[in-house]
């Protein structure tokens, strides 16, 4: 089944040679070819790589002896990462491999993630790392769809623990590649939509169903995760025909200094110029970690634990105003059609009278600030409803179908609530 498939393996063969060879043999045992790249700089390679260390150094405009003479592994590996990035990109553009797996400690992990960020969303990427689950591997470093394998023991030779984890990783990348099928429905227009879980926002199912009945494919992205950044990359790759950015929570999180897994949101659709509908889903609170670990600067604010790993913290009126200004500055640069749809009675389930985060003043500040800072050509629709009322989902669906069928026209026909 894996005939004519190739997997690129990246590992420093001077320090991770036995592990890399173990993975190589497992993959080839399934009838899949391998290409091995060696970015090692501290010793002799355990076996001969298809892309040896001197080639990687050359791609970074150095000789290997020059990098070794630095006597600084960190600096040398930084240059090797540039070379690995260049070679991997060139190989992928030539169709030389179908998936990629990398092995590493902290330095190898940093190198691998840099390489992975240059590959399109959808390419199988597996990282076997000693620090896969740690504070060192941030969403910003990953910024892609990666299968992360946290090894139980250090990659310092083979033992029963390392073999077990390497076997799982090798089989994961091999099975993914050998069973991958070419997308057959790419002619169907793809729409992206941002949201939160159903306890906070309820429009997603209704809007998704209505658009899919009209022949669109709708992909949802959770705004308290790295998925917002992945959505931006998919849009940049020009695979999306329209955007329903109804929950730009990451913008507020950046403003407030809360946890933000996807900084720099609301940029790609603006740059590409595809039509987008924007809403305020979730605005009013921003995410943090566990309730017990809220820092001093946020103490005294209303905060509600969503579960043991995430807490919602109330945003101030000033932060709501600044979020509106930031959003307006982004949307004003768009060359495509933009319609903003605002439910003035509440932006999420707990923003209702009597609920924990009810905040009519903060909401009003956001609405007025956003309206006053948007350029006149951007349609601003205000609904006398809560975001979780059926009227909001119905209105957004109607506007979306009208806008997406028109395409990329900059002149927006007036739509009144």
N, C-alpha and C positions, 0 to 999 in steps of 0.2 A: 504493500500500500504506500510505502514511503519512497518508492522508486522516483528518481529524478528530483528528490527533495534534498536540500542542504541546510545544515545548521552551523552557524558561526559560533565558535567557542572562544571566549576571551579570558585568559588567565595568565598570571605571571609564572612562567614555567621554571623559574629559579626557586620560587617559594611555594608554589601550588602545583608542581608538576605531577606527582602521583595522583592527586585528586582530578586534575584535568584529563589525564590519560584514562582514568577510571570512567569518567563521564563520556569521553570520546568513544571508548570501546562499547559502552552500553548503547549509545545512540547508533553506532555503526552496526551493532548486533541486530538492530531492527530494520536494516536495509537502507538507512539514511546516511548520506554522505556528510562529512564534517570538514570545516575549515577551521584551523586553529591559529589564533593570533596571540603572540607573546609580547606583552609590553614590559617584561621584566628588566631590571637594571642593576641587580645586586649580586648576580652570580651566573653560573652556567645553566643553560636550559636542561631540564630533565629528559626531554626528547625534542626532536626537531619539529618546529612549527611550520605550517604552510606559509605563515606571515611572521617571520622571525623578528626579534627585537630590533635589529639594525634597520629593517624596513620601516618599522613603526617610528623609530627615531628620525629616519630620513624624511618621512612624511611631515615631521615637525621642523624640518630644515636643520637638523643636527646629525652628527654621527653618534653612534652609540658610545665610543670612547669619550667624546666631548661631554656627554651627559654623565657618564660614570665619573669623570674627572671633577665634576662639581662637588663630589663627596657629600651630597645632600639628596637623600632619597626623595624627599617631598618635592623639591624643585625639579629633579629629574623626571619624576612621575607626572608632574604637571605638564611637562612638555610631551611626554609619552601619551598622555591623555589626548592632547591636541592631535598627535599623529594617528592615534587609534580612531578618533572621531573622523578625521579626514578619510582614512582608508575605508572605514565602515560605510560612510556615506557613498563613496565611490563604488564600492562593491554592491551596495543595495541598488543604486541607480542602474547598474549593469545586470541586475537580477541574479546575482551570484549566490544569494542565500535566501532562505524562506523564514528563518527564525533565528533567534540569538540567545545564548546563555552565557553568563559571566560568573566567575567565582572571585571572591575577594574578602579581605579584611577591610579596614577603614579606607586605605588608599585605593585598593581594587574596587571597592564599592563606589567611591567618588568617581573613579574613571568610568566605570560601567554606566552609572547614571548619566554622566555627561554624554556618553555615546548614545544611550537609549533616547535621550531627549531629541536627538537629531533624526530619529526614525519616526515614520508616520504612525498615528493611532491605528491600531488593528494588527500591526506586525507583532508576532509572538515574541515577548521579551521575558526572560526568566533571570532573576538575580539570586545567586546563592551567597549569603553574606553572614558574617559574624555579628553584624550590627543592623540587620534588616529591621528588627523591632527595637528602636532606640531613639533617643532625642536627636541623634546625629543625622538620621535620615528623615528629612522634613518633606512635606508635600511639595514645597518649592523645588527641592532637589530632584524629586521624582518627576512630577509634571507630565506623566504619561501613564499608559496602561501597562503595568508591570506586575508579574507574578513574583512575589518576594518569598524566598525560602530562608527562614531563620534557622541556622544550623545549631544543633544542641551542643556540639563540641567544636573547638577551634579547628580550622583547616591547617593542621600541622601533621600531615601524614594520615594514612588510612587506619581506621579502627572500626569496630562494629557500629558506633554511633555515626561517624562520618559517612561510612558506606551507605547506611540506611538513608540519610538525608540526601546524599548525592544521587542515589538510585531514584528517589522520588522526584528530584528535580530533573534528572535526565529523562525519565519517563514522561514527565509533564511536558517538557518542550518537544520531545519526540512525538508523543501522541497528538499534541496540538497541531504540529506541522503536518504530520502524515494524514490527519483527518480533515485538514482545512480545505474547504471548498470555495471556489470562486463565487463571489456575491452574484446572485442571479436577478436581484430585484433593485439594482441601483438606478433604474429608470424611474422608480417611484420617488416622488419628491419627499425629502426628509425635512421634518420640522423638529427643532429642539425646544424643550420647555423646562424651565427651572421651577422647583417647588421644595417643600419640606414634607415630612411625614403627615399622614392623614389626621393626626391629633391637632395639628396646627393649621393646615391648609387642605381644603377639600375640592378645589376646582379641577384638579388634574384629570381625574377619571372622566368627568363630563366632557371637558374640552378635547381630550385625547380621542374619545369615542366619536365625537362629532366630526373631527377632522379626518379620522380614519375612514369613516363612512363616505367621505368625499374623495377618497383615493390618496390621502397623504399617509406617510409613515411618521409616527411621533415618538421621539426618544426623550425620556425624562432624566433630569440631572438634579441630584440632591445638593442643595446649596450649603450644607454644613459638611463639606467633604472636598476632596480634590476633584470631584466631578465637574465643578464649574470651570476649572482650568482645562480639563480635558475637552469640555464643550467648546471652549474658546479655540483650542487647537483644531478641532474638527471643522469649525467654521472657517478658520484660516486656510485649511486645506480645500476650501470651496466645495464641500460635500453637502452643504445645508442650503435649503431654499428659503427658509424663513425661521424667525426666532420669536418665541414667546418667553421673554425674560420677565416672568411674573414674580420672581422671588430673587432679587439682587442683594441678598443678605450679606454677601461678602463685602460689598461696598461699605455698609454700616460697620461691619466688623473691623475693617481697616481704619475707618475714622475713629472708632472707639478704642482701638488697641486691644481688641479681643482676639480670640483664636480665629485666624483666617487661613483656610487651607488653599484658597484660590485668589491670591492678590492680583490686582490688575484686571479685574472683571469689567465687562461691558466695553471691551475694546475691539474685538474681532469683527463683530457685525457692523460696527461703525466704520472700520477700515475697509471691509469688503463691500459694504453698501447694500447688503441684503435687507429686505423689509423686516421690521421687528415691532412687536407690541411689548410694551414695558408696563409692569405693575409694581405695587409696593409690598408684595407678600412677605410676611415675617418682619417687616421693619418696625422697630419699636423695642426689640431685644437683640442682643448679640451673644454669640456662643463663647463659653469658657469650658474648662475641664470640670472636675468634680467639685461639688459644693464646698467640700472641706478645704479645697486648695485655692479659693478665691483670693487674689492678692489684696493688699491693704488699700490700693487706690480705688478698688471697686466696692469695698465694704461700706455698708450703709445704704446701698442701692437695693431695691427689690430684686430678688433672685429666686429662681425656681429650678429645682433639679428635674431634669427630664429622665435621667437614669444615672447609673453610677459613674459614667464617663463624661457626661455633658450637662452643663447648666446654662440656663438662659438668664441674662442679666439685663436689666432695664436701661435703655439709652436715655440720655438727657435731651431736653428740648433743643439745646444748642447742637448736640450731635446729630439730631434729626435734621436740623436746618443745614448743617454742613454736608450731610449725606445727600440732601436734595441738590445742593450746589455742585457737588462732585458729579452726580448723575447727569445734571443738566449740561455741565461742561463736556462730558463725554458724548451725550446724545446730540448736542449742537454741532458736532463735527461730522455727523453721519451724512453720507451722500445718498443714502437710500431712504425709503419711506419709514417714518417712525410715528407710532400712535401710542400715547400714554393713557392707560385706563385706570382710574382711581376710584376705589370704593370708600366713600368718605366716612362710613360708620364703623370701620375697623379693618385692620390689616392682617389679623390672624385670630385664631379662635379665642385666645385669652385676652384679646383686646375688644371686649364687650362690656357693657355696664354690669358691674358686680364681679367681674373676673379679675384675676390677680394683676394683669398688666394693662388694664383699661387706662388709656391715655389720650383723651380727646385733644388736649392742648398740644402734645407732641405731634400728634397726627396732623392737626390743623397747621402747625408750623411747617411741617414737611410739605404739605399740599401747596400752601401759599408760596413757599420759597421755590419749590420746583416749578410751579406755573410761572412765576415772575422771572425766572432765569432761563427758561426755554426760549429758543427762537420762535417767532410767530408761526412759521410754517409747520411746526410740529403740533399735531392735533392733540388736544388735552381734553379727555372725556372724563367727567366726574359723575359717578353713579350714587344715587341715594340708597345705598345698600352696604352690607358688610361683605368682605371678600369671600366668606363662606356661604353667603346666600345664593340660591340658584340663579338669581338675576345676573350676578357677576359672571359666572361660568357661561351663561347663555350669551351675554353681550360680548364677552371676549371671543367666543366661538364665532359669532356672526361677523365681528370685525376681522378676525383672522382669515376667515374664508374669503371675505371681500378683498382684503389686502393682498393675500398670497396669490389669489387668482389674477390680480392686476400686475403682480411682479414688482419690479424695482423702480417704478415711477417715483420721482421725487415729489411731485405735486400730489398732495393727499386730499381726496375728496372729503368734505366735512361730514363728520358723523356725530350726531347729537344723541345724547342720552335722553 
